[in-house]
Amino acid sequence: MGPKDALIAGLGLLGATLGFAGDAATDAMTAAYKPYRIALFRTNSKSQVESEVAIVQAAQAWRDLVLKFSKNPPPPYDRDADFGKALTDVDAVYARATAEINEQKLTEAHETLEKVRDLLAEIRRRNNVIVYSDHMNAYHAEMEQLLTQGPKWASQTQGFYLLMEKLGSMEYLAARLRSEAPPEVTSDAAFAPAMKLVEQSLAGLREAVLAQDATRVREALSKVKGPYSQLFLKFG
C-alpha cells in the first residue's frame, strides 16, 4: 500500500457515517460533504499530499451526485429551477480548487473551497431544508468575525463590551450545536468531548474579557478556532 492509499483509508475513517435528512438528494449532499470537510481541513493545514488525496475524493463524490440528480432532482428540489445549475456551480469550484492544489497553492485552494459551503447552504435555504451543517455554518460565520475583529477590540476603550456582545452570540450558537445535534451525532463517543472543548474555549475567552485583560483575551482568541475545526472535521 502506497502513502496515498494509506491516506485514503485513514480519511475514510474520519468520514464516519452520520444521519441523513430523508430525501435522496439531501442524503447524497450530506454524504458528499464528508470528503469536502476533509479537503477543507487539509488545505487549511497546508498538507500537500493529504490535500491532493482529499480533493480527488471530494470532487468525485460531487461529480457522482451531479450525474445522478442535476437533470432529475427529487422533492423538494424538483421545484427549484436553478438546482441543476447550482450543482454544476459547485462542480466548477472543485475543478478550480483541484487545479490550485496541483499547483501547490493551498491557501488559494482553501479559500476557493470555502465557496462550496456557501453554495450548499444557499441550495438548502431556498428549498427550506435544514441539516446539522447549517448550525455549524452559523457558528463558523460568527467565529470568523470574532477572530477578525477581536484582537482589535481588545485594544479599544469600548472593546471589551463589543467582545462580550459577540461572545454572547457565540455561546448561543454553541448551545445550538449541542441541542440540535441529531442522535447519530450525539451517540458518537467523540462528540461530547469535542463539544466540551468548543465550550471551554468560549469559557476561557469569557474569563479573559471579564478580567479586561487584553493579553489574556488575545491568547484566548487564539484557542477558539482549533476546537471548532476538530468538531467540524468529524461532524460538520
Long-range contacts (C-beta under 8 A, 24 or more apart in sequence): 3-49, 4-49, 4-52, 4-53, 7-49, 7-50, 7-53, 8-53, 8-57, 11-35, 11-38, 11-50, 11-53, 11-54, 11-57, 14-38, 14-233, 14-234, 16-188, 16-234, 17-184, 18-132, 18-182, 18-184, 18-185, 18-235, 19-182, 19-183, 19-184, 19-185, 21-129, 21-131, 23-74, 23-75, 23-76, 23-77, 23-129, 24-69, 24-74, 25-65, 25-69, 25-73, 25-74, 25-77, 26-124, 26-129, 26-131, 28-65, 28-68, 28-69, 29-65, 29-120, 29-123, 30-131, 30-133, 31-61, 32-58, 32-61, 32-62, 32-64, 32-65, 33-120, 33-133, 33-236, 34-61, 35-61, 36-61, 36-62, 36-113, 36-116, 37-232, 37-233, 37-236, 38-233, 39-97, 39-113, 40-110, 40-113, 40-114, 40-116, 40-117, 41-229, 41-232, 41-233, 43-97, 43-101, 43-106, 43-107, 43-109, 43-110, 43-113, 44-110, 44-229, 46-106, 46-107, 47-106, 48-101, 48-104, 48-106, 51-101, 51-106, 51-109, 52-101, 52-102, 55-94, 55-97, 55-98, 55-101, 55-109, 56-98, 58-94, 59-91, 59-94, 59-95, 59-97, 59-98, 62-87, 62-90, 62-91, 62-94, 63-91, 63-94, 66-91, 76-127, 76-128, 76-129, 77-123, 77-127, 79-127, 80-123, 80-126, 80-127, 83-123, 83-127, 86-119, 86-122, 86-123, 89-119, 90-116, 90-119, 90-120, 93-119, 132-180, 132-181, 132-182, 132-185, 132-235, 132-236, 133-236, 135-173, 135-176, 135-177, 135-180, 136-177, 136-231, 136-232, 136-235, 136-236, 138-173, 138-176, 139-170, 139-173, 139-174, 139-176, 139-177, 139-228, 140-228, 140-232, 142-166, 142-169, 142-170, 142-173, 143-170, 143-224, 143-225, 143-228, 146-170, 146-221, 146-224, 147-221, 147-224, 147-225, 150-217, 150-218, 150-221, 151-217, 151-218, 151-221, 154-214, 154-217, 154-218, 154-221, 155-214, 160-209, 160-212, 160-217, 163-205, 163-209, 163-217, 164-206, 164-209, 167-202, 167-205, 167-206, 167-209, 170-202, 171-202, 171-206, 174-198, 174-199, 174-202, 177-231, 181-235, 185-235, 188-234, 188-235, 190-234, 191-235, 194-227, 194-230, 194-231, 194-234, 194-235, 195-231, 197-227, 197-230, 197-231, 198-227, 198-228, 198-231, 200-227, 201-226, 201-227, 201-228
